[in-house]
């Protein structure tokens, strides 16, 4: 792997200090939302897990704390996938697969028990010249509608979809999932003083 560690910081997961990772200084980095979502997920034993937009592998590292069956990550940037692989190997994670792939083109031979995503929040706002940062923050390549449509095709009927999003998008999320016969099973609203409030969601199919 062609990892430039000189351009990385060496960090650990909050609340999981025994798990370390490298993060490129010029790419999307673990932030408060990553930590909130990582600590919100609750995986049943032997789960087949998909992390959409895996970046440096931070959410897969949180998922590795459970008794999983297999961890699968996808990202459209090969540089991110290389770093995620490095971080998983660094922490002696076994039974994982990583794909450099657009979600809309992604297929898998099994349905997933759990899908996790920290999606891009922003639409029609100032975009960055840094392509990886732009894709991580702006929904140009992954709208909420496209995200849920693909999750609907990849998730088991008794599975869970975990995501974090801005609270002001909750009505839109509810409208989308209602059309897919899905519901919010569990949620946690996080109030922020300076930034927009966010909501953590566990979404399941209606019974």
C-alpha positions in Angstrom: 0.0 0.0 0.0 1.2 3.5 -0.8 0.4 5.2 2.6 2.1 8.5 3.2 2.2 8.5 7.0 4.1 11.8 7.1 0.9 13.5 5.9 -1.2 11.7 8.6 -2.0 12.2 12.2 -2.0 9.3 14.7 -5.2 9.2 16.7 -7.4 7.0 18.8 -11.2 6.5 19.0 -12.8 8.5 21.8 -14.3 6.0 24.4 -12.2 3.3 22.6 -8.7 4.4 23.4 -7.2 1.0 22.6 -8.1 1.5 19.0 -5.8 3.7 17.0 -5.9 5.0 13.4 -4.1 7.2 11.0 -5.9 10.1 9.3 -4.8 12.1 6.3 -4.5 15.8 7.2 -6.0 16.8 3.8 -8.9 14.4 3.8 -12.2 14.2 5.8 -11.2 13.3 9.3 -13.0 11.7 12.2 -15.2 14.3 13.9 -17.9 14.6 16.5 -20.5 13.1 14.2 -18.3 10.1 13.5 -17.9 9.5 17.3 -21.6 10.0 18.0 -22.6 7.5 15.3 -19.8 5.0 16.3 -21.1 5.0 19.9 -24.8 4.9 18.8 -24.6 1.7 16.8 -25.5 -1.6 18.4 -24.7 -4.7 16.4 -26.3 -8.1 16.9 -23.8 -11.0 17.1 -22.6 -12.3 13.8 -23.8 -9.3 11.8 -22.8 -8.7 8.2 -22.0 -5.0 8.2 -21.7 -2.4 5.5 -20.2 1.0 6.0 -21.1 3.4 3.2 -18.4 6.1 2.6 -15.9 4.3 4.9 -13.2 6.9 4.5 -10.4 6.0 6.9 -12.4 3.2 8.4 -13.4 4.9 11.6 -16.9 3.5 11.7 -15.7 0.0 10.8 -13.3 0.2 13.8 -16.3 1.0 16.0 -18.2 -1.9 14.5 -15.2 -4.2 15.2 -15.9 -3.9 18.9 -18.9 -6.2 18.4 -19.0 -9.9 17.5 -19.4 -9.4 13.8 -19.5 -11.9 11.0 -17.8 -9.6 8.4 -17.1 -5.9 7.9 -17.6 -4.4 4.5 -16.6 -0.9 3.5 -17.0 1.1 0.3 -15.7 4.5 -0.8 -15.3 6.2 -4.1 -11.7 7.3 -3.3 -8.9 4.7 -3.6 -6.7 6.7 -1.2 -9.4 6.4 1.5 -9.7 2.7 0.9 -6.0 2.2 1.2 -5.9 4.1 4.5 -8.9 2.2 5.8 -7.2 -1.1 5.0 -4.0 0.1 6.8 -6.0 1.1 9.9 -7.9 -2.2 10.0 -4.7 -4.1 9.7 -3.1 -1.9 12.4 -5.8 -3.0 14.8 -5.6 -6.7 13.8 -9.1 -6.6 12.4 -10.0 -9.8 10.5 -12.7 -10.9 8.1 -13.2 -7.6 6.3 -13.6 -6.5 2.6 -13.1 -3.0 1.2 -14.2 -1.8 -2.2 -13.4 1.4 -4.1 -16.8 1.8 -5.6 -19.7 4.2 -6.1 -22.6 3.2 -3.9 -25.0 3.3 -6.9 -22.9 0.7 -8.7 -22.3 -1.5 -5.7 -23.7 -5.0 -5.5 -23.1 -7.8 -3.0 -24.0 -11.5 -3.0 -25.7 -11.2 0.4 -28.0 -8.8 2.1 -26.6 -6.9 5.1 -27.8 -7.2 8.7 -26.5 -3.7 9.5 -25.7 -0.7 7.3 -23.9 2.4 8.7 -23.5 5.8 7.0 -22.3 9.2 8.0 -23.6 10.8 4.8 -22.9 14.2 3.2 -25.2 16.8 4.7 -25.0 19.9 2.4 -26.7 20.9 -0.8 -26.3 24.0 -2.9 -23.5 25.4 -0.7 -20.0 26.5 -1.3 -18.0 23.5 -2.6 -14.3 22.7 -1.9 -11.6 22.3 -4.5 -10.6 19.2 -2.5 -12.6 16.4 -4.2 -12.5 14.0 -1.3 -13.7 16.7 1.2 -16.4 17.9 -1.3 -17.8 14.3 -1.6 -17.8 13.8 2.1 -19.7 17.0 2.8 -21.9 17.7 -0.2 -24.6 15.4 -1.6 -23.8 16.0 -5.3 -22.9 12.4 -5.7 -25.2 10.9 -3.1 -28.6 12.4 -2.4 -30.8 11.2 0.5 -33.2 9.7 -2.0 -30.4 7.7 -3.7 -28.9 6.6 -0.4 -32.2 5.2 0.9 -33.1 3.6 -2.4 -29.8 1.7 -2.4 -30.0 0.8 1.3 -33.5 -0.6 0.6 -31.9 -3.0 -1.9 -29.0 -4.0 0.3 -30.6 -4.4 3.8 -32.2 -7.5 5.2 -35.9 -7.1 6.1 -35.1 -7.5 9.8 -31.9 -5.4 9.5 -31.0 -2.0 10.8 -29.7 1.2 9.0 -27.8 3.6 11.2 -27.1 7.1 10.2 -26.6 10.6 11.5 -28.0 13.7 9.8 -29.0 17.3 10.5 -32.2 17.5 12.5 -33.8 19.9 10.0 -33.7 17.0 7.5 -35.8 14.7 9.7 -39.1 15.4 8.0 -37.6 14.7 4.6 -36.1 11.4 5.9 -39.4 10.4 7.3 -41.1 11.1 4.0 -38.6 9.0 2.1 -38.6 6.0 4.5 -42.4 5.9 4.7 -42.5 5.3 0.9 -40.1 2.4 1.5 -42.1 0.8 4.3 -39.5 1.7 6.8 -39.7 3.4 10.2 -37.5 5.1 12.8 -36.9 2.4 15.4 -34.6 4.5 17.7 -33.4 8.1 17.6 -31.3 10.4 19.7 -31.2 14.2 19.1 -28.0 16.0 19.9 -28.3 19.7 20.6 -25.4 21.9 19.6 -24.6 25.4 20.7 -22.8 26.6 17.5 -23.7 24.1 14.8 -27.0 22.7 13.5 -28.5 20.1 15.8 -28.1 16.5 14.6 -30.2 13.4 15.0 -28.9 9.8 15.3 -31.3 7.2 13.7 -31.7 3.5 13.7 -34.1 2.7 10.9 -35.9 -0.6 10.3 -38.6 -2.0 8.1 -42.1 -1.9 9.3 -43.4 -5.2 10.7 
